[in-house]
Amino acid sequence: MEPFSVDESRRVWEANAAFWDDSMGDESNRFHREVVRPGVNQLLNVRPGEYILDAACGNGNYSAYMAQLGARVVAFDYSANMIALAQKRQSRYLDHIRFCVADATDEEQLMALRGEKPFDKAVSNMAVMDITDAAPLFRCVSCLLADGGIFVFATQHPCFVTLTDRYLTPHSYYDIAIEGQPQKQCYYHRSLQDIFALCFDNGFVIDGFLEESFGGKEKPDVIIVRAKKIARG
């Protein structure tokens, strides 16, 4: 991988935060509503009273959805601007959501999210492809979850969504997520075997997998993975 720096990625998201929040609003955009959320909901299956980590939470819409279902949520993003917007937009749910600024590539910051007990579940909606080095996230989520806990993540389909002709070799490039955003963001391509290795190398088994497309076309845009933490003997 020829990565952009974490600082460069963060700078772009700080610049895009207000546009992203405006574009997503309270209900998220059609792509998230129709392609991402139904599959994530199916595999995550939020229950009242669960303690859930929301990784790279954006403007907090999914955190609010989980709070409405009775979950207690710790939500983080490395963009301080995005977290400030999330706190403002989701102000009525702050008794159920703790928003934090934390970098998904920084193990110390991630482990500082530990609460009074292990998380029951973790979720990440369309962020793995935006993270410079995803290994710390998977490693720390495994540590923060209870045995048998699950991590559900949605990310762009590496077989069909990329601007380059490379598949097996990890690489990075600039592109947009929403037409009109102020700056192009840094994308990080990983093959399916690389994505699955992040799970297997950190004590997860994959027990749920979906491929979803926008508008009913045959080539999927998104993979949604449910990774279950293996209980250690």
N, C-alpha and C positions, 0 to 999 in steps of 0.2 A: 504494500500500500504506500502511495506517495501522499501522505495526509496533509491537508491544511492544518494549521495549528488550532488548538482548542480556542485560543484567544481570537483568532480570525472567525471561527464559527460563531462564537458568542457575540462578537461585534455585529455580525450580520443579523442575528436574531434580536439583538437589542434594537437595531434599526428597524426591523420588521414588526416588532411587537405590537405597536398600536394598530397597524394595518391588519395584522393577523386577528387581533381581538375584534376589530370592527367587522371583518369579513366573517368570522365565526359567530359573532353575536351570542345570544343565549342558547341557541339550538344547534350550533355548528352548521357547516355547509352541507349541501346535498350529498356530496361524496362521502362525508363522514356518517351522515344519517342513513344512507342507503347501502353503503358498501362496508364501512368499517364497523360501525356500532352494532348492527345485528349479530355479526359473527362473534365479536368480542363479548357481547352480552351472553350469547349461547355458551361459550366456553368458560366464561368467568362465573356466571351464575351467582350474582351477588345476593347474600342473605343478610337479614337484619342482625346487627350486633357484630358483624365481622370487622376486623381491623385490616385495612387494605392500604398498600403503598402504590401511589400513582406516579410513575416515573416519567419525567419530561412532560409535565401536565399541561403546558400551554396556558390558555386562559381559564382552565379549571372546569370546563363544561362537563367532562366525564366525572370528575370528582364530585360535582354537584349532583349528577345523576345517581352516583353511588350513595351520597348522603341522603338523597330523597328515599332511597330504599332502606335506610336505617343503618348503613355502614359508618364506621369511623375511619377517616381517611387522613393519611399524611401524603401531601402532594408536593413535588419539587420540580424545579426547572433551573437551569443555570443562568437564565436571563432574569436579572433583577427587575427589568421593566415589565416582563411578562408576569412575574409573580405579583408585582404591584397591581397590575391590571386584573389579574385573577382574584386577588383579595377584594378589589372594588366590585367586580362583576358578581362575585359569589358571596357577597357580604352577608346575605341572609342565611348562609349555611356554615358560617365560621364556628358555630358551636360543634359542628361535626367534622370540619376540615381544618387541618393545620398546614398552611402553605409555607414552604421553606425555599430559600435559594441554595441550591447544591448542584455541583457539577457531576454528571454521570460518569466521568472518567477519573474522578478523584475518590479513592477508597476511603480516605479519612473523612471527607465530607459525607459520603454515603453512609458510613457506619455511625456517624453522629446522628442519623435519623432514627436510630434504634429507640424504641419506646419502652414502656413498662413491661411489655411482653412481645414475643415474636409476632410478626405479621401472619395473618391467615392466608392472604393472597397478595399478589402484586400484579400490576397492569401497566402497559405502555402502548399508547395509541400512535402509530405512525411516527416513531422517533428513532428506532434502532438505526435506520439508514442515515440519520443526521448526526450520529455520534462518532467522533473521531476514532476512539478506541473503546469498543463495547465490552471488552473482557472484564474490566472492573465492575461494570453494572451487573453482569450476570453472576460474577463471583460474590458480590456483596448482597444481591437479592437472595442468593442461596443461603448466605449466612443469616440474613434478617428474617427469613421465612421459618415458620414452624415446620417440623418434619411432616411430610404429606401435604404441605402447602403448595399452591400453584402460582405460576407466573404466566400470564397470558399477554402476548405481545403481537401487535399488528405492524407489518412493515411492507414496503413496496416489494412486489414479486421480482426477485433477482433474475428470473429467466426471461421476463418480458418487458420490464421497465428499466431501461438504462439508455443512456445516450451514446454509449460506445459499443464496439464490436467485441469487447473482451468479456468473458464470463468467469473462467476459472481463477483468473488473477485478480485479487482485491485491488481496487483502484478508486480514485475520487474524481469528482467533477462538479461544476457549478450548474444549477438549474433552478427553476422556480417551482413552487407548490401551488400558488394561487396567482392567476393572471393579474398583473398590475402591482405586485408587491414591490416595495422600494428597491430591494437588493436581491440578487440571486444568492441562494444558500449553498452550502457545501454538502454534497451527497457522498456517501461512502458505500460503494458496491461490495457486497460479499456474496459468494455463491451459496446455494442451499447447504452444501456440506460444511461450509464455514459457519453459517448461522446455526446449524444443528450442533456443530462441535462446541459452540459457546454453551449450549445446554448440557451436552454430555460431559464436557470437561468440568462442569461445576455441580455435578451431582443431581442432574435432572434426567427424567425420562420424558419423552414426548408422548402424551396420551390423547391429544386432540390436534387436528390440523384441518384448516379450511383454506380454499382458494376462492377469492371473490372478485367479480368484475363489475365495472360501472356500465350501466345501460344494457346489460344482458349479452354482451359480446362473448365470444368463445375464449379469447385470451385473457386470463385474469390479471388484475392490477395489484392485488394484495394477497399476502399470506397472513394467516392468523394462526398462531401456535399456542398450544397449552402445554407447558412444561411443569411436571410434577416433581417436587423435591423428594428424593429417596430418603427414607428414614435410616439413619446411621445406627448400626448395632453397637 
